[in-house]
Amino acid sequence: MTETLERPRLAARAEASVRARTGVRRDQSVDAIRVVLLVVVFALHAMMVGVSLGPEGPVLENALEHQAWFGPVSWVVQIMPLFFIVGGFSSITHWRSMRARGATPAQYVRARIERLVRPAIALVAVVAVALVALSLAGVPAEIVGIAGFRIGQPLWFLAVYLGLSALVPFLVRLHERAPVLTPLALLAGVVAIDLLRLSTGVEPIGYLNLLLVWLLVHQLGFHLADGALDGLARRTLWGLAGASLLLLAVITLAGPYPVDMLENLNPPSLCLVVLGVAQLALFQLARPRIRAWVDERDASRAISFVGERAMTVYLWHMPVLVGLAGAALAANAVLGLPLPEPLSAGWWASRPIWLVVSAVVVAAVVLVFARFERSGGRHGRTAGTSAADRAGRAMTALESVCAAGGVVVLLVAGFGPVPAAIALALLGFALTGPRLRPWLAGRVRGALVLRLR
């Protein structure tokens, strides 16, 4: 009985601790589902790792790519729409909390840049040095290139999330003024771009949806935070989820889109929006049970612990998986460790051990590098003068562009020494921008004085 009474107190104490550090009131269902989604991302990427020996040497491949059976499975494991929905929930909650304390949009964006860029800089520096070391040690350039490509693949999320974070104050203002018109306009843009891509066959056009699709799904999180779904009956929510999945089946099985939701990720398409609506309805149905589970298991502290390190987990899980794949190749060469053919019976039998070992190593690496994420932006800042705010907006916008641009450089050019150096320079400028502003202002004033003379 005492334990039953104590659990809510401990949960409340953990929530108060998080609120004191971040200034944001937490929602246990949102925090818990974010951890679940992070686990799904890790498990999916771990299962994709296929390492074997081919006729020409080591092979590092995506074991699940081009598998016909994976299409239906992807409807379950493609959780990025819900990831962005809960991200939208957290973003609007966080910005409103800061705004209520007198913070400016620029201060919110700065806090997000610091939180996201610090762990990214650590990742880029360590991975770039490690890949150079492998090249100098004689590892074939093709293997090093594939390793860099695989490590860089998940970074698209960071680039998009940095862009969305910079737009949150503006997006919230749009949402508060036109809560229905804003998502409808974004939906029209998504459909228009898809139609143009499909009708012309020019695939690069679709990458315009890299922003619009996730802006729209992110906006769904705003509606979730506002309680727009709270008044809907369970039967209505089940109907919304069912109708969305039926529409998804029509536009993939009988329409122009592939069934595989991972293919619909590159470039992002309308399918992800439809899937996101279904996931939103199902999540809303599950929220009471999730909250009850958190209370019963007294899981709020563990959830907060993982949540405060979520970006570090996301950034580092792929380097760990690629590193373990390399270690398996080395163990095969030195110790004769068997490397079963991907998707063979032996490969499937070895997956539980692979998942456990990968999870343990990821946890260890996160404990080392989480300090960069946890030492990020401070949330309790007060607003400065309006003149100072206006002066800082342009610099904050530039810092946001540099932050996202640094990640894009890696996505386009890979983790080579030159792209990594450019990315580090851009990310470093984004992080240290506030400290450089007085120096830059002095240089600009000096240039203007010389010009006037």
N, C-alpha and C positions, 0 to 999 in steps of 0.2 A: 504493500500500500504506500509506504514511504517512497519507494522507488518510482511508483506511478506518479506521485505528486511532484517528485523532484525533476522528472524529465522536462515538463513544460518550463520549469524555472531555468534549467540549463539551456534549453533551446532559446528562451528569451534573452538569457545572458549572452549567448553567442551572437544572436542577432543584434543586440545592443552594441557589442564589441565591433562588429562589422560596420554598423551605422556610425559609430564614433570615428572610425578610420576613414570612411568614404563619404559620409554625409548622406548616404542613400539608404532608405528603408528597403529591406530585402523581401522578396517573395519566395517562400520556400519551394514552391512548385517550379518556378522559373530557374532557380539556382540548381535544383536537383536535376531537372531535365537537361540543363547545360552540361552537367557532369556526365550524364548518360550519353548524350550526343558525342562528347569528347571521347568516351570509351568506344563508341561505335566507329568513329573516324579512325582511331588507333587500330582497332581490330580489323577493319576493312583494309587499311593500308598494309597491315602485317600479313594478311592473307594474300595480298597481291604480290608479295615478294616471291619471285621464282628464281632460284639460283641453281645452276647445274653446269655440267661440262658438255659442250658440243664438240663437233668434229674439229672446229678451229680454235677451241679453247673455252675459257669461262664464259658463261652466259648469265646476264642479270636482266630479267624480264618481268613484265606484269603477267602473272600466272593466270589471271582471270580475264584478260583482254581477249575479245573476239570469241567468247564462249556463248553459244546460243542459249544455254540454260540460265545464264547470269542476268538476262534482260528482266524477267519477272522478279528475280531476287533484288535487283537494283531499286525497285519500287519501295522496298523496305529499308535498304541500307543507304539510300541517297537521302541524307538527313540535312543537307546544307540549307534547304528552305526554312526548316524549323530553327536551325542555328541562327539564321538572320532574323527570324521572327522574334526569338527571345533576345537577340541583340538589340532589336528595335525597342522592345519592352524596357530593357536596361538603359538604353540611351536616353529615351524620353524621360524616364524616371530620374536619372542622374542629372540631366540638364535642368529639369524643373526644380530639383533640389538646390542646385547651385544658383539658379536664377533667383530663387526665393531668398537666398542669402546675399543677393546683390552682385553676383558674379556677372561678367560680361561674356558674350559669345566667344571672344578671343581667348578668354581665360579657360573656358570649357575646352576649346580645341587644343590649347596648349597642354592641358592636363591629359587629354587623350593621346596626343603625340608622345609625350614623355612616357606614358604607360606602355605604349605599343612599340616605340622605336628602341628603347633601351634593350629589351631582350633580342630584338632583331639585329642590332649592332654586334652583340656578343656572338650570335649565331653566324653571321656573315664572316666575321673575323676568324673564328675557330675553323669553320668549314673551309674557307679559302686557304688557310695555312695548311690544313690537313691534306687537301687535294694537291697542293704544290709539293708537299712532302712525299706523297705517294708517287707523283711524277718523277721526282728526283730519285726515289728508291727503285725506279725501273718498272713500275706498274704500267702496262700498256695504256697509251693515250685514250684508246677507245673505251676501256673500262673506267678510267678516271672521268671521261666525258659523260658516260652513262650514269655514273654515280652522282655527278654534279647535277645532271638533268633531273634525276629522280628526287634528289634532295630539294631542288628548287620548285618542283611541281606544286606542292601545297601552298607556296607563298602567294599565289594569286589571291587567296582569302585575305591575307594581310594587306595587300595593295588596295583591294576593294574596300576593306573595312576602314583603312586610313582615310580613303576618300569620303566614305559615308560619315565618318566621325566629324570630318571638317564641315560637313553640310548639316549636321544635326540641328543646330539652332535655327537655321533657315527652314529646314524641313518641318520642324515642330511648329514654326509660325504658320507655314502653309497648312499643316494638319489642323491647327486650331481655327484657322479662318475658313478652310474648305475641306472638311474631313472626308467628304464623299467625292467631290470633284477631283481632288489631288490624285487618289489612286486610280480613278477612271481615266484621267489624262495619261498617267504613266502606263496603264494597261493599253491604251490606244497606241502609245509609242512602241511598246513591246510588240504588239500585233503588226504594226506597220513595218517595223524592221524585219520581223520574221517573213512577212509576205514578200518584201523586197529581196531578201536573201534567197528565199525558195524560188521565186519567179525568175531571178537573174542567174542563179547558180554561183554568185560571187560570195563565197563563204566569209571573207573578212568583214563584210557588212554586218554580219551577225554579232561581231564583237562590240558593236555599239550597245548591245543589250547587256554587256558585262556590267554596265552602270544601271540601265533602266530596270532590268529584271530584279536586281538586288535592292534598288531603291524602292520598288513596289513591294517586295516581300518584307523589307524593313518597315515599311509603312503599316503593314498588317500588325506588327508588334506594337505600334502606337495605339491602334484600336484595341488590342488586347489589354494594354496598360490602362486605357480609359474605361475598361469594363463594358465595352460594346457587346461582348458575347455573354456577359454574366446573366442577362435576362432571358436568354434563349433556352427553350425547353430541351431536354436531352434528346427527344425525338427529332427536333429540328436540327440539332447538331449532327446526329447520326445521318439524317437526310442530306445535310450539306456535305459531309464526308463522302457519302455514297455517290451523290451526284457528281462531285469533283473527280472521284476515281472512275466513274463511268465515262465522263467527258475525256479523261486522260486515255482511257482504253480506246475511245472512238478516234481521237486525233493521232494515236500511235499505231493501232492495229489497222485502221481503215484510212488514216490520214497520212500526212507527209512526214511525220516525226518518227524517229527510231524508238523502239520499245525501251531500250537501255537508257536509264536516266543518267548514267555517267556520260554517255555520248551527248545527251541533251545539255550537259554542263559545258560543253566546249564546241561551239559557243553557247551561252545560256539562251534558252528558248522559253516560249510560252508554257511548255510542259512543266517547268520548274515552278511557275506561278500557280498552275492548277494543282500540282502536288502539294505546294505550300498551303493552299486553302484547305485541302484534306487534312494535312498534318496539324494545322491550326485547330480545326474542329475536333480532331481526335485528342489533341493535347488539352483542350478546354474540358472535354469529357473526363479526362484522367486527372485533372488538377486536384479535386477533393481527395481522391485516393492517394495521390502523391504526397499531399500535405499530411494526411493521416499517417502514411508510412514514415515520413521524416520524424513526426512526433513520437510514434511508437518505438522506432529504432534509435531515437536520440541521435539522429544523423546530421544535425545542422552544423556541428563543428567540423565534421569530416568533409561535408559539402563545401563549407566556407574555405577550408584548407586547400582543397583542390581548385575551387573557383578562383582563389587569389593567385593561382599559378597556372591558370588555364592557357594563356598565350604561350607560356614557356613549354607546356606539354605539347601544344599544337606545333610549335616551331621545331622542337627537338626530337619528336618521335620518328620522323622520317630519316634524319641523319643517323639515329641509333639503328633503325632497321637496315639501312644501307651498310652501316658499319658491321653489323652482325652478319649480313650476307657476305661481306668481304672476309670476315673472320671464318665463316664456314668454308669459303674457298681455300683459305690458307690452311685450315685444319685438314681439308681433303688432301692438299698437296704434301703436307708434312706428316700427318698422322694417318692418312687414308680414311678419314671420316666419310662415310657414304653420303652422296648427294642424290636423293631419289628424284626422278623425273617429275617436274611439276604436274599436279593433278593425277599422278599415279596413286595406287593404293598405299604405297609406302610413304608418299608425300603427305597424303591426308592423315595417315596414322601419326606422322611426326608433328602435325600442326598444333596439338595441345601443348607439347613441350616448347615449341617455337613461340607460341603466344605467351606462355608463362615467363620464359627467359627474357623475351622482348619487354614485357611489362616491368619486370624487375630492373632491367638496365635503364629503361626510360625513367622509372621512378628515381633511381640513383642520380641520373644526369640532371633531372629536374631539381632535385634537392641542391645540386651544386650551382645551377644557373638561375634559379628562381629569384635570387637576390636582385637581379637586374630588373625584373618585372615589379617586384614588391617595393623597390626604392624609386618608383616612378612618381608621377605628378601628385602634388598635394591638393586636396579638394576643398580646403577651407578658405580659399582666397577671397578677399573682398574686392569690390570694384574700385578702379582708380578713377581719375578725372575723365570727363568725356573727351577732352583733347588728347590725353594719353591713350585712351581706348582707340580713338580714330587713327592715331599715329601707328598703333600696333596692329591694326587689322591687315594692312597690306603685307607686313612682315609675317604675320601668322599664316596668311594665305600662301605666301611663298614657301614657308616652312612646311606646310601641308603638302604642297606640290612636290617639294624635294623629298619628303618622306615617302610618298607613294611612288615617285619617280625612281628612287633608289631601289625599291623592290622590283619595279618594272624592268629596270636594266638587267637584273639577274634573271628574270623570267624570259627575256628576249635573248640575252647574250650568254647566259649560263654563269657558272662560278669560276670562270677563268680569272687569272691575276688582275688583268686590266679592268674587266667588268666589276670585280669585287672591290677594287680600289675606288672606282667611280661610285659604286653603291655606298661604300663606307663614307666617302666624302659628302654625298647627298644626305645620308642618314645622320651623319655627324653634324652637318649644318642645321638640319631640322631640329636636332636635340639641343644644340648649344645656341640656337638663334637668339634667345633673350639676352644672353651674355655678350653676344656680338653686336647687338643693336646700338649701344652707345658708340662703339668704335665705328660702325658703318655710318651712323648719323654724323660723326665728326668728319669722316672722309667726304661725305656728300656735301657738308657745309663748306669744307675746305675747297672742294672742286668748284662750288658755286662762287665762292669769293674770288678764286683765281680767274674764273670766266668773266665776272663782272669787271675785274681790273683790266 
